[in-house]
């Protein structure tokens, strides 16, 4: 049985979300454009099987395959699992079944949602058909879901298809999103709480005596637990850096700017942060820097030059 999390360890929701843009080749373009037109296309392999969804290369021979085949909008459930609590962005808002459906004329199964009143209404071998979305754009969501069906087969019957449609879909944007509850653990909780007081705290390995910032709770070299907390910085040395020339979405910083690895005084591991207060083309290895905090911030907004002479390379070469 899992133990309850310590009240002293921080926990917070974390969302990783980004749009993924993909250009489509002729096979995937035909498949998604076909869905927009209420047509399901598969692809014929060199050994005569029909794969749905289609792929661009034969999974057995690795040969490129382009022979498109229209299959039915009806099929048979080959296996299934009941989804009691649908999540954000899933096909249906109410409980439903995830099903693998072998469409009529296909030799492989397509994963999608089945609208059913409950798990007792779902079984392997049941007949289903596609429920098309009212508005279709050329995406897998053009299939709204599957529904139970007892009638005759509908749609194509493994007949050849040229894959030609008006205004073909040539690219898609898929919005990927992962939702977590993140607990940083004992060591990083102490690190984060110290930042609230504008302090940087690491932990020292009792074996090799290296100080790790941010702390990891264990020494990655010696494999032993670290518990001795050590305040480091606030000043440090630029060990290496890169010049950013592409403006990031939702980041209000004009390009070019510099991100650098900074070895804080007393630390044996460099952390990274932005360098400002100096022209980007004057940032260099060995530059001495200090943190700049904005009001109410929980971590430095950036680092700026201290005006000290550059650090000698030998003092930070192990951290490059």
N, C-alpha and C positions, 0 to 999 in steps of 0.2 A: 504494500500500500504506500502511495506517495505521501510524503510528509508535507505539512502546510508550509508555505514560504515564510521566511523570517520577516517580522515587521520592520527590521532594520535595513532590509535590502530593498532598493527601489524597484518599482514595477511601473511600466507605462505602455500604452498602446503604441505600436509602431506600424506604419504603413509604407510599403515600398511600392511605388506606382510609376509606370512610365509607358509611353506609347511606342510600340514596335512597328516600324514601317517595313513592309516587304514588297518587292517587285515580284511579279508572277511570270513564270514561264508559260509555254503554250498549253501544257496539260492542266496546271492549276487554274490558269485563266479560263480555260473552257469549262472546267468543273464548276467554278464559282459563278461564272456568267450563266451557265446552265441552270443553277439553282434559282437565279433571278428570274429565269424564264420557265420555272417549274419543270425542269428537266434534269434528271440525275444521270451523270456520265461516269463511267468507269474506264479503265484502260486494260487492254488485252496484253497478257504476257507472252513470252516466246513459247511457253508450254501450253498456251490456250486458256489459261485462267483469266477471269475478269476481276480486277481489284477495285473495290469501292470502300473508302475514297481512293482516287487514283494516285499513283506515284509516278515519278519521272524515270526511274531506273528499276529494272527487273530485280526483285530481292533475291533471286536464285542465281542469275547469270551476271547481274550488274549491267546488262545491256540497256541502252536508252530505249524507252518504249513510248510510242506516240499514237498507237491505234486506239481511238476512242470508241466506246460502246455505250449505247443508251440502255439503262436498266429500269426496272419497275419502280413505282412509287409505293409499292406494297412489299411486305417481306415477313420474315419469321424471326422471333426473338430467340437468340441462341444462349444468352445468359443475362442475368439482371441483378440489381441490388437496389433496395429501397432507401430513398433519401428522406429521412424524417424531418430535417430542418434545412430547407433550402437557404443558400447564402446569397449575398448581394451579387447580382450579375448573372445568376444561374437562369436557365431557360424558363422555369415556372416559379411563381411565388408560393404556391402551395406544395405540400409534400408530393413527391413523384418518384418514379423509378428511373434509374440509369439503366439503359438497355443496350446490348449489342444486337443489331438487326442485320440479318443477311437479306438484302433486297433481292427480289425476284430477278434472276439473270446474273447475279453476282456470286462470286466464290469466297468473298470475305465479308466481314461484318462492319457496320458503321455504328459508332458510339453516339447516342443522343438520349434525350429525355422522353419518357413515356407518360402521358397524362392518364392516370388511373385513380379510382376512388380510394384504393388502399392496397397493401401488399397481397391481400387474398385474391385480388383481381388480376394479378400478374403471374405468369408461369412461363417456363421455357417451352418453346414450341408454339406459343400463341401467335396468331396472325395480326399484323398491324399495318397501318398505312401512314404516310406523311401527312401532317397538318401543316399546310404552307402558311407563312406569315402574310398578313394583309399587305404590308409594305416590304418589298424585297429590294436589296441593294447590291447583291452579289457577294454574299457572305454565308458562312455555315448557319447563321441565325435566320436565313431565309427559310430553313426548316424550323418552324416554331416548336414542334415536338412530334412525336408519334402518338397515334391513338389506336385503340382496339378496332379491328375490322374483320368481318366474316365473309365479305363478298369475293368476287372474282379478282384476279390480278389486274392491276392498273398500271399504265405507263408502258415503257419500252420493254422489249423482250430480247435483250442482248443483241440488238441490231447495231450495225456500224453507224457511226455518226461523224460528220466532218468537223464538229466542234466550232463551226462558224456561226457567230451571232452578231447582230448589230450592236455597236458600242460595247465591245468586250471590256471586262474588268481587267486592268493591267497591274493593279497594286492594291494592297489593303493596309490599313492601320489597325493593329490589335492593341487594345489597352490592357496591359498586364498589371495586376494588383495582387499583393500579398499582405494580409493583415496578421500582425503578431501581437502578443503581449510579451514585452521584452523585460527580462530581469537581468541587470548587468552583473549580479553576483556581489559577494562581500568586498572584494578588492576594488572593483570599479565603482561601487557605490560610495566608498570612502573618497575615491578620486573625484567623483562628480560633486559630492557635498563640499569638498575642499575648494573646488572652483567657485562655488557660491560665495566664498570668502576671499576670492581673488588669490588663492594659493594653489600651487601645483604639487601634488603628493604622489610619490612612487613607492615601491616596495623593494627592499634589498634581499637578495638571495643569501641565505646563511652559509652557503657552500662556496660559490665563486665571488660573492660580495658585489655583484653587479646590481645597479638600481634600475628597475624597469618602470618607464613612464609612457603611456598609462600602465598601471600595474595589472598583472594577469592572474594573480593568485598563486602562481607557481612559476618557477624558473624554467624557461623553455630549453635551456642548455643542460641543467643538472637534474631537472625533473623533481625538484623538492618544493614543498610549500613555502611561500613567502608571507611573512606576517609583520616584519619590521617596517614601519612606515617612515619615509624620509621625505622632507620637503626639499624641493629642488627649484632652480631658477631664482628669481623670475627671468633673468637674462639668459641668453643662449647664443649659439653660433650656427650660422647657416652652413650645413654640410653639403647639400646639393639642392638644385632647384630646377623649375621649368617655367617657361614663359607661355602663358595661356593666350591664344589669339582667337579663340572661338567663344562667342558670348553664350553663356549657359542660360537656359530657359528659367524664368522666375528668380534670377540672381541679378540684382541691380548693381553690377560692377562693370565699369567700362573696360574694354580690352584695349591694349594688352595689359595683363597684370601677371604677378609672379606668385606661384605656390612653391614653398620650400620645405625641406626637412630641416628641423631645428633641434640641435642637441642642447637642451637646457643645462645650465651649470649644475654638476652633480649627478646628471643622469647618464645612463649607459645605453639608452635607446632614444633615437630621434623621433619626434612627433612632427606632424606637418601642419602648416598654417600659411595664411597669405602674408606677403610682405608688402608694406605700403610706406609712404613717407619718403620715398626715394624713387627716382626714375627707374623704370623696369630694366633698362639696359645698363644700370650701374649696380644691380644686385650681383653678388659674387660669393663664391665659396669662402668661408672664413669671416664673413660679415657678422659683426656683433649686433644683436637685436634685443629688444625688450617688448613685452606685451602692451597693447593698448586696449583698455576695457571701455565699453560704452555703458551708460547708466542702466542698471538693472540686468546687464548681461550675465549669463552663467558661464561664459568662456570668453577668451580674448577675441576681439573683433579682428585684429591683425597684429603683426609685429612690425616695429620700426627700428631704424638704426639707433644705436646708443651714442655714437660718436667716438667710441673707443677704437683703438687700432685693431686691425683684423687679427683674428686668432691664427697662430702658427698651425700649419697643416698637420704636424705631428700630434697636436693635441686633440684632433677630431678624426684622424684618418681611419680609425677603426669603426667609425659610425657612418661612413659614407655609403 
